[in-house]
Amino acid sequence: MSTENTNFGAEAIKQMLRGAKKIFFIGIGGVNMSSLAELTLMQGYTVAGSDRTETALTDSLERKGITVYYTHDASHIEGADAVVYTVAIPEDNPEYTAAKIKGLPLFSRADYLNFLMMNYRNRIGVCGMHGKSTTTSMCAAAFTEAAADPTVLCGAVMPEFNSSYRIGGKNFFIFEACEYMDSFLSFYPTVAVILNIEMDHVDYFSSLTQIRRSFATFANHTGTDGLVIANWDDENIRLAVSTYPGNVVSFSTSEKKYADDEDPADFYVGNVDMSRGLPSFDIYCHGLCVAHMDLNVPGRHNIANALASFATAVTLGLDPAAAVAGICRFTGAERRMELKGKFHGADVYDDYGHHPTEIAATIRGCREMGYDHVYCVFQPHTYSRTAKLFDGFAQALGLADRAILADIYAAREMETLGVSSQKLAEAIENGAEYCHDYNDIVASLSVIAQ
């Protein structure tokens, strides 16, 4: 069956896979793609795929019997009955091109994931520019503690499960819904958890209006009987769901929100304490204190993530005490303020944040943990994002005692905007250092770390 780069619904994919035995994944080494590959293998298909580099994820796939190629070549798809690809690959990818020539069904990662999840009764899509992986992981912990046996697909490895996914029952499917290239619009959740909306992915989105429209569409995909869990502190979210026909449950990290606001949030916090940088707070619902949380992840931004997870769990009928226990047991997703060890006596954390808001939240979280000095080593991600959010990056990185910048990670882009890490370092007011070589970064840290 011939196909172009087209969106396919779950029923269409089901028909196109009738009789299929082997499925090939282009970009199989990604966190989400590797999870989909394993889910496909568990359903009895033969699975193979390709990616650029060998990683722990691809090693794991190979140990499970999946063939992984570390080049892209048309010959790799021989014997495949369908191909799943990520939107990040170029259209001249030889495997993608060969599949089109052969007339093989070609499914985007998002369409294929939607196909897999449609057999689940409650489909919970966690979206937003920041906090998706952490909130998805917190939800997984809450639902697991409440014996809800969720199936989970996360954009980061969840240490509790030593994986980016968990296979559970057919009642709850919790998944991270990424907004890049509007890929989340391939999904039809029954619950949309919306954490925040702001300008990002500037190589695709041209305005906040466009972004709000996309999130509004995602919410509307839940239908008139659907549910949105919405961060009521975010004006863009309030605008995006203003015409949503389903049910909205709101949450806010502002204390006394219910009593003081003409349009109050359903869930809000009180008695917030940030001792040692770990949030402690009470949760209120319609004026009544319903829970207390002592989180094991640092930073005020995690109050919102925890509140979203709690609101989702209890709104869907889970035991509040079990939800609290699961969320408070959670110690973080991989590469989300993850403690890696010590270097010259200094604690070293790894964080995936690549947006000014995320960087600022992480540095402020470090400050609240009581460190005397905070140094930030940062590699900007893509030229377009660095150029569009340049001033925001300079301000956020300026919150550290010193920022050290590596060259921009180009990803899918070419440098045409006249932006560089050296220029960004020069724009940071309290001083920053640009290092062309990773060895130079290590040498610099050897001097300042203590």
Helices and strands as residue ranges (DSSP letters): H 10-16, E 22-26, H 31-42, E 46-50, H 56-63, E 67-69, G 74-77, E 82-85, H 94-102, E 106-108, H 109-117, E 122-127, H 132-145, E 151-158, E 163-166, E 172-176, G 180-186, E 191-194, H 208-220, E 227-231, H 235-240, E 247-255, H 257-260, E 267-273, G 275-277, E 280-285, E 288-294, H 301-315, H 320-329, E 338-343, E 346-350, H 356-368, E 375-378, H 383-388, H 390-397, E 402-405, H 421-427, E 432-434, H 438-448
